[in-house]
Amino acid sequence: QQRPEESGPYIRAPKAWWCTQRSYMQALEVLLETFPSADFYMLVDQDTLVFPDSLANMVRLLQQEVLQPTDDLYMGHGRMLSEETGKFIMSGGGVLLRGLTLRRLVGTNQLHACAQRQMYGAWCWHHLDW
């Protein structure tokens, strides 16, 4: 059941809007099935502007100087939501996700478990359109 304290200003959003919020985790599963060996995935909304040269330079810097071969990466605009939730990556401006990280989440069944919680469980009324 939808709880106002969890939905904030979106409590009165149309049902169609809520339905699209539930597709994020499943979309990640489809992304990995479609492009299983990518080194990185850039997740953006249709209205997000990406500068390809800057993105390529940042990825190169991450690979050469920041990340170890086994490091995970899920990077975007972080914001402290609450003490309970902690920091949250808001995806509206885009998320850079390392392929290794996504494959680990699938390999441990964590991504599928989260997708199920998002579609049918405790997260079903949490919006993910940040």
C-alpha positions as CSV (number, residue, x, y, z in Angstrom):
1,Q,0.0,0.0,0.0
2,Q,1.2,3.5,-0.9
3,R,2.3,5.5,2.2
4,P,2.4,9.3,1.9
5,E,5.5,9.6,4.0
6,E,7.4,7.5,1.5
7,S,6.0,9.2,-1.6
8,G,6.4,12.8,-0.8
9,P,5.0,15.2,-3.4
10,Y,4.4,12.3,-5.8
11,I,1.6,10.8,-3.8
12,R,-1.0,12.2,-6.3
13,A,1.0,11.2,-9.4
14,P,-0.9,9.3,-12.1
15,K,-0.7,5.5,-12.0
16,A,1.2,5.5,-15.3
17,W,3.9,7.5,-13.7
18,W,4.2,5.0,-10.8
19,C,4.3,2.1,-13.3
20,T,7.3,3.6,-15.1
21,Q,9.2,3.9,-11.8
22,R,9.0,0.2,-11.3
23,S,10.9,-0.6,-14.5
24,Y,14.4,0.6,-13.5
25,M,15.8,-2.6,-12.1
26,Q,14.3,-4.8,-14.7
27,A,15.7,-2.5,-17.4
28,L,19.1,-3.1,-15.9
29,E,18.6,-6.8,-16.3
30,V,17.6,-6.3,-19.9
31,L,20.6,-4.0,-20.5
32,L,23.0,-6.7,-19.3
33,E,21.3,-9.4,-21.4
34,T,21.5,-7.2,-24.5
35,F,25.1,-5.9,-24.0
36,P,26.7,-8.5,-21.6
37,S,30.3,-7.6,-22.0
38,A,30.4,-3.8,-21.9
39,D,33.1,-2.2,-19.6
40,F,30.7,0.6,-18.6
41,Y,27.1,1.5,-19.0
42,M,25.9,5.1,-19.1
43,L,22.3,5.4,-17.9
44,V,20.5,8.6,-18.9
45,D,17.0,10.0,-19.3
46,Q,15.9,11.1,-22.7
47,D,16.4,14.7,-21.7
48,T,19.9,14.3,-20.4
49,L,22.7,16.0,-22.3
50,V,25.9,13.9,-22.6
51,F,29.3,15.3,-23.8
52,P,30.9,12.2,-25.3
53,D,34.5,13.5,-25.3
54,S,34.2,14.5,-21.6
55,L,32.6,11.1,-20.8
56,A,35.4,9.2,-22.6
57,N,38.1,11.2,-20.8
58,M,36.5,10.6,-17.4
59,V,36.2,6.8,-18.1
60,R,39.8,6.7,-19.2
61,L,40.9,8.5,-16.0
62,L,38.8,6.2,-13.9
63,Q,40.3,3.1,-15.6
64,Q,43.9,4.3,-15.6
65,E,44.2,6.2,-12.3
66,V,41.3,5.6,-9.9
67,L,39.8,2.2,-10.1
68,Q,41.5,-1.1,-9.4
69,P,40.6,-4.0,-11.7
70,T,38.1,-5.4,-9.2
71,D,36.6,-2.1,-7.9
72,D,32.9,-1.5,-8.3
73,L,31.5,1.7,-9.6
74,Y,28.0,3.2,-9.5
75,M,28.5,7.0,-10.0
76,G,26.2,9.9,-10.3
77,H,24.9,12.9,-8.4
78,G,24.8,11.8,-4.7
79,R,22.5,13.3,-2.2
80,M,22.0,12.5,1.5
81,L,18.3,11.6,1.7
82,S,17.9,10.8,5.4
83,E,19.7,9.1,8.2
84,E,17.9,5.9,7.5
85,T,18.4,5.8,3.8
86,G,21.9,7.4,3.7
87,K,23.4,8.7,0.5
88,F,21.4,8.0,-2.7
89,I,22.6,8.4,-6.3
90,M,20.0,10.4,-8.2
91,S,19.9,9.2,-11.8
92,G,18.2,12.2,-13.4
93,G,21.6,13.6,-14.5
94,G,22.9,10.2,-15.5
95,V,24.6,7.3,-13.9
96,L,27.9,5.7,-14.9
97,L,27.9,2.0,-14.0
98,R,30.8,-0.3,-14.3
99,G,30.0,-3.5,-16.3
100,L,31.8,-5.6,-13.7
101,T,29.6,-4.1,-11.0
102,L,26.4,-4.9,-12.9
103,R,27.6,-8.5,-13.7
104,R,28.3,-9.0,-10.0
105,L,24.9,-7.9,-9.0
106,V,23.4,-10.4,-11.5
107,G,25.8,-13.1,-10.5
108,T,24.8,-12.9,-6.8
109,N,21.1,-12.6,-7.7
110,Q,21.0,-9.3,-6.0
111,L,19.7,-7.4,-9.0
112,H,16.9,-9.8,-9.6
113,A,16.0,-9.7,-5.9
114,C,15.9,-5.9,-6.0
115,A,13.8,-5.9,-9.2
116,Q,11.3,-8.2,-7.5
117,R,11.1,-5.9,-4.4
118,Q,10.6,-3.0,-6.8
119,M,7.8,-4.6,-8.7
120,Y,6.0,-6.5,-6.1
121,G,7.4,-5.9,-2.6
122,A,8.5,-3.2,-0.2
123,W,9.9,-0.9,-2.8
124,C,6.9,-0.8,-5.1
125,W,5.8,2.7,-4.1
126,H,9.3,4.2,-4.1
127,H,9.9,6.4,-7.1
128,L,13.2,6.1,-8.8
129,D,12.9,9.0,-11.2
130,W,15.4,11.3,-9.7
